[in-house]
Amino acid sequence: MSTPLAGILVRPATAADAEALIAHVLAMIEEAPQCLPMGPGEFTMTVEEERAFLEKTAASDNCLYLVAEVNGVIVGALNFTGGKRAALRHAATLGVSVRPAWQGAVGTALLTEAIRRAKTSGVLRRLDLLVYADNLRAIRLYERHGFEREGVRKKAVFRNGEFIDNIEMAMIW
Ligand SMILES: CC(C)(COP(=O)(O)OP(=O)(O)OC[C@H]1O[C@@H](n2cnc3c(N)ncnc32)[C@H](O)[C@@H]1OP(=O)(O)O)[C@@H](O)C(=O)NCCC(=O)NCCS
């Protein structure tokens, strides 16, 4: 198991992080394109839209946006968004990203805090996600935290000229 890196601060994002989070997503698209369903030019959120999204997320009881900072710089982010309708409010879908230069414990720090907050939300009973079948690092992280495989979406993703599978994973409590 990784030892948590000293100096990682995990905290909820605020509207003031909007610009830095857009920069984080753009950096991830450039640095880890093989893991993410977004290519250059495909992330088009403006600072205003990102700010509004962060405010809405912070005010919600089944959504969360966390950032991981090292020396005041955002190096990782995690968000989950819960359903809006009464029948779906207990389930949220999660995404996580850590800049390659800082991978090696930041993912663990973010996921540990996200699960703690989800389980104490009083609303959520399920977290789910999609992960590329060959993203073994991410799958290992999720399994270590209690996510189980629920299914496979075959050829759901087109990447570098080939179709690859997406794995559905979830944890329930
Ligand atoms: C997935 C991601 C968030 C994980 O963050 P991280 O900081 O690397 O995570 P951690 O180091 O805390 O945990 C990763 C685990 O995978 C293990 N691992 C690393 N490389 C691996 C590999 N090639 N195969 C299997 N396991 C691997 C690590 O040893 C660690 O497990 P351990 O703590 O039991 O030793 C990060 O790698 C990332 O952002 N990747 C690019 C974007 C992405 O894939 N996002 C998820 C989309 S579903």
The ligand as an ORCA input file, in Angstrom:
! r2SCAN-3c Opt
* xyz 0 1
  C      -6.065      6.792    -11.518
  C      -5.359      7.848    -10.675
  C      -6.377      8.886    -10.215
  C      -4.740      7.187     -9.444
  O      -4.037      8.162     -8.687
  P      -2.615      7.755     -8.023
  O      -2.105      8.897     -7.239
  O      -1.775      7.247     -9.128
  O      -3.133      6.579     -7.073
  P      -2.359      5.819     -5.911
  O      -0.879      5.818     -6.202
  O      -2.807      6.373     -4.630
  O      -2.931      4.360     -6.096
  C      -2.737      3.651     -7.302
  C      -2.520      2.173     -7.008
  O      -2.270      1.475     -8.246
  C      -1.017      0.775     -8.152
  N      -0.453      0.752     -9.495
  C       0.381      1.630    -10.069
  N       0.646      1.268    -11.344
  C      -0.055      0.134    -11.559
  C      -0.192     -0.750    -12.685
  N       0.425     -0.499    -13.836
  N      -0.977     -1.831    -12.540
  C      -1.656     -2.070    -11.399
  N      -1.552     -1.293    -10.303
  C      -0.755     -0.203    -10.394
  C      -0.227      1.558     -7.154
  O       0.820      0.765     -6.614
  C      -1.309      1.895     -6.138
  O      -1.677      0.782     -5.369
  P      -1.069      0.529     -3.894
  O      -1.288      1.784     -3.128
  O      -1.846     -0.622     -3.386
  O       0.380      0.239     -4.123
  C      -4.230      8.548    -11.467
  O      -3.299      7.573    -11.847
  C      -4.726      9.311    -12.678
  O      -5.192     10.425    -12.573
  N      -4.601      8.730    -13.873
  C      -4.977      9.422    -15.099
  C      -6.464      9.750    -15.156
  C      -7.293      8.554    -14.805
  O      -6.976      7.440    -15.182
  N      -8.388      8.789    -14.090
  C      -9.328      7.747    -13.750
  C     -10.269      7.522    -14.863
  S     -11.463      6.275    -14.449
*
